[in-house]
Amino acid sequence: MEFNAADIFEGVVDRVAEREAVVYGSTRLTYKELDARSNKAANALKKLGIKKGSHIGIYAFNCIEWLEIMLGTYKLCAIPININYRYVEEELKYLIDNADVEAIFYQKQFSTKLNNIKDDLPLLKDFVCINDGTDGGDIVENNIDFEGLIANESESRLTVERSGDDQYILYTGGTTGMPKGVVWRMEDVLMTLGGGIDAVTGEKYPTPEAFADKCLQDQTVALALAPFMHGGAQWQSFNSFFSGWKLVINDQASFDADYIWEIVAKEKVMNLTIMGDAMGRPLCDALPGALKKGLDLSSLFVFSSTASVFSPSIKDTILEYLPNLFLIDAVGSSETGATGVNIHTKDGKLKDSGGGPKFTKPNFSEILNLDTLEIIQPDDTETIGYLARKGHVPLAYYKDEEKSKKTFIEVNGERYSIPGDMAKYEEDGQMTLLGRGSVSINSGGEKIFPEEVEMALKAHSNVFDCLVVGVKDEKWGQKVVAVIQRRDEQDLILDDLKESASKYIASYKMPKEIVFSEIIERAPSGKPNYQWAQNYANSKLNIK
C-alpha cells in the first residue's frame, strides 16, 4: 500500500467489506458494494481514454454517484475536479478551461448550461449524464448515460501503480476573485486533510497499513451536510471511509433543518459536521421543536463546524438543549487544512474574550510576520501576522506561478502555506483569527477585520446572519457598514447592536451604519461573499 486515497480506501474495504459504508435516502451500500461500483466507474473511465493525470469534472449536487466517480477517478490515478453548481455560465467556462477538464460528469438539470458553453471548451470531449430525476431530456449532443456507461463494466479493481506523489487538486473560490486550483501531493493531502496527522496532537500514522487499520475500531455514524463540491465535504467523506464509518448523505438538495434532525434521530447519527452559522443557525432554531416532537437525538456526541466557525450564541443555545455534546470549531482553508481546533462542552466550554474566533495553536501552525519573515512568538500579543501551516502543504496553485510564490513560501528552510488569514496571540496563549487581510477595512488609520466584527454582532438575538464591509467615507476614508439579515422583522437599531457587541470589540470597530437584507449571500461552503455585500451596501447607501 501507498499513502494514496485509493490504496487506503481499498485497504479499508478489505478489512470491513460487509459494513455499511454510505446511506443516501433509500440507497444503502456496504464497503464491498461501494468499492465494486467505484471499480466499474474506473474501468469505464479507462475505456473513455482517461489515463493517469487526466482531469475529470464532477458537476452535481450531493449524490451516491459523486462518491463513486470520485473514488473511481482516484483508482485510475486521474484527478477529479470539483465544480461549483452555483456558477453562472462564464464562471463555469472559466473553471473547466482553467482546470483542463477532459470529461465531465454532470446531473441532467445542468445540461442547458453545459450545452451553451461546450463549443468554447475544445479540450472537453466526453459528457456523462447522471439522471437526477428532473423533468425533460438532456440536450447535450452525444452525451453518455452514467448508468449505461458502467452497466457492463467489471467490478474488479484495476492494476494501477499508485504513489504518494500522485496529485490531488481542489478548486476553491475563497472570499474574493476567480476560483483557484490548489495542487497537493496525495501523501501531503492525506496527512493534512485526510486524518493521517491528528489535528490536535500532530502524531502521524507511520505506514499506510496502520492508517487503514483505523477502520477496525467501533463504527461511528457520520452525517455529511456540506456539498461534495466543497473540499471540506470531500474530506469528511474520506475521513469517514478511512475510519470505517457509516456516512449518511442528506438526500435533499435544499437545506431543511427539521429534516436534518429527523435524519439524526432515524440513523442514530453520532458525528454531525456543518459549515458555520449558515447551517448552524437554522439547526439551532429547529432544535427545540425537534426535541418537543420527541426525536431521540441522544446518539449525537460530536457536532463540529469547518471552514466557518460557530458564533458564541449558537454554541450556548445548542449546549443548552444537548448538554452532552462536544462542539468542535476547526479553522483552516483549502491551502492549509486545519490550522487550529477548539472543543467546547457544557461545563468546560472556552470563554470568548473578543470578537474573533479563538483556537488552540497546534504544533504545525505559526503566525508569521511577512515583512521580516520571522515567526511571531506566543508572548507577543500585539503583533498581527499571517496564519501559516508548515510541513505537509500544497505544491502550488494550478497554472498560477505568481500566486503560488506569494502563498507557498520558505522560511528558515521550511515550507509554509499562507492563504491570507490574519491572526494574533492572546494573553492565554490562544490564537485569535481575524480574517482575510484582503477584505480588511481601514477606517481612520485603524485596520479592522470583518470577521471579528461579524462574530461580535451575532451576539445580538435578532441577528440571524451578517457580513461587514468598508464603504467610502469623507471623514474616515472607509466606514464600517454591517449588512444584516434579521431573525424577525422587529426593529433593530445601531445602538442596540453596539451595546451587545461592546463585550467583544472596541468602539472604533463598531459599524457606523447598518443595512438590512432578506438573505446574506454565501458560498455553499458557508464562506462569505464579500463582493456581494460590498455592492449591496454601496447601492443601499448610494455610494458610487
Helices and strands as residue ranges (DSSP letters): H 5-15, E 20-24, E 27-30, H 31-47, E 55-59, H 64-75, E 79-82, H 89-98, E 101-107, G 108-110, H 111-117, G 118-120, E 126-130, E 144-145, H 146-150, E 167-172, E 180-185, H 186-192, H 208-212, G 213-216, E 221-224, H 231-242, E 246-249, H 257-267, E 271-274, H 277-292, E 302-305, H 312-321, E 326-333, E 337-344, E 358-359, E 365-369, E 374-376, E 385-390, E 396-397, H 401-407, E 408-411, E 414-417, E 421-425, E 431-436, G 437-439, E 441-443, E 446-448, H 450-457, E 463-473, E 477-486, H 494-501, G 507-509, E 513-516, H 530-540
